[in-house]
Amino acid sequence: MKVAISSDHGGNNLRHEIKQLLTELTIEFEDFGPESGQSVDYPDYAAPVTKGVASGEFDKGILICGTGIGMSIAANKVNGIRCALVHDVFSAKATRGHNDSNVLAMGERVIGPGLAREIVQTWLETPFEGGRHERRIEKLMELENN
């Protein structure tokens, strides 16, 4: 598995925590920044992650900002992206199992590092269930393409 990760200034600290988790789990990742905690525009940092996931260069993407809202909105503007804003473990499992989400968004100002680590690990390890959920994903793709 190869993961793309990025944040804006509001998610910089949590991004470093999640990079540490990915290293511990021996998951290959590429960090798209930012390099400092200075103010940046979240769409600029969502773009390389989502474009990389949509193209197949990366299997999954993780985006972090202050609330996760801006990053999730930006991510879902890219065709082929199913980004879920998640702040609890149950939703992390559900969005992978039922929605086949390929990008995870979180908010550093909403959750702490311990919970964020649990969410990410659950999200990465939960497979898509397929079955009746595949039909729904196909309908989402139809909406996106029309």
N, C-alpha and C positions, 0 to 999 in steps of 0.2 A: 504494500500500500504506500502511496506517495501523497502527502498532504501539503497544500499551500496554506499559509497563514499570514495574516496581516491585521493591523489595527490602525486606529487614528490615535491622537495624543491621549484621548480619554480611556483607551484600552491598552496603553503601552505596558504598564506593569503586569497586567493579567496575561498579555501575550507572552511575556518572558516566562511566566509560571507555566503556561501551557507548552511552550517549547521545551522546558525541562521535562515535563511529563512525556512528551513525544520521544525525547531522547531515552528516558527510562524504559519506555515501551518498545524501544528500537524500531520506531516508525520513521521512515525517511520523510523529511519535510524541507520546504523552502520558505524562508521568511522574506516577505516583501516589505518589511519596515512598518513604521518609520524608524529612523536611526536615533532620534531624540524624542523628548516629550513635548517639544514645541508644537504649537497649534498647526494642524494640517486639515485638509478637506477629505472627509471619509470616502467620497466617491473615487478619489484618486487611488486610494489604497484597497478598495473593494475590487476595482477593475482588473488588476493582474491576477488576483485569486480566482475570480469568477470566470474570466476568459480562459484561464488555464484549466479549470475544471470542465468548462463547456467544451473545450477542444480535446479533452482526454489526456492532456499532459499530466494532470493530477487526478487522483481518484476522488478526493474530497477536499473541501476548503473550510477554514475556520476564520471568522471575522469578529473583531472585538472593538467596540467603541464604548462610550460612557454608558449608554442604555442598551445598545444593540439594535435600536430601532433604525437609525440612519443606515447602518451597514446592511441590515436585512432589506430595507427598501431598495438600496442601490444594487444589491446582489440580485434581487428578483427582477431587475430590468434586463438582465442578460438571458437570452434564449437558452434553454436547456438547464437553467439553474432552478433548483427547488431549495431555497434557503429558509430555514426555520429559526426563529428567535426563541431561544430556550433558556429558562432560568430554574429548571428543576429536572431531576433524574427521570421521572415518569414521562415527561414530554420528550426528553432526549430519546428514550427507548421507542416511544410511540411514533415520533416523526421519522425514524429510520424504518421501523417495522411496517408502518402503514403508508407513509408518504414518500419513501425512498429519497429523503432529503440528501442532497449532495454537498450542501454548505450549511454550516452551523454558525449562528450569530449569538453573541452574548454581550452583556453589559457589565463592565468592571464596577460601575457605581451601584449596581443592583445586587450582585452576588460576590462572595468572597472567593479566595483562591482554592480552598478545600472543596467547596461545592462545585466550582468550575472544573476542577480536575475530575471529579466523579462524573459530571455531565459529559465531558469530552470522552472519557474512557468508555462510558456506556454507549454514547453515540457512535464511536468508532467500532465497537465490538458487536453492535446489534445489526443483524442482517435484515434485508428487506424480505417481508413475508410472502410477497407475490400474491397469487390467487386472486380473490375479489378486489384486492388493492391495485393490481395491475391495470384493470379496466379504468379505474379512477385516475391513475397516472396518465394513461393514454388520453383521457378526456382533458386533463390539464395541458398536455402537449398540444392537443387540438386547439384549445383556447389560445395558447401562446402563438400558434402558427396562423391564426386567423385575424 
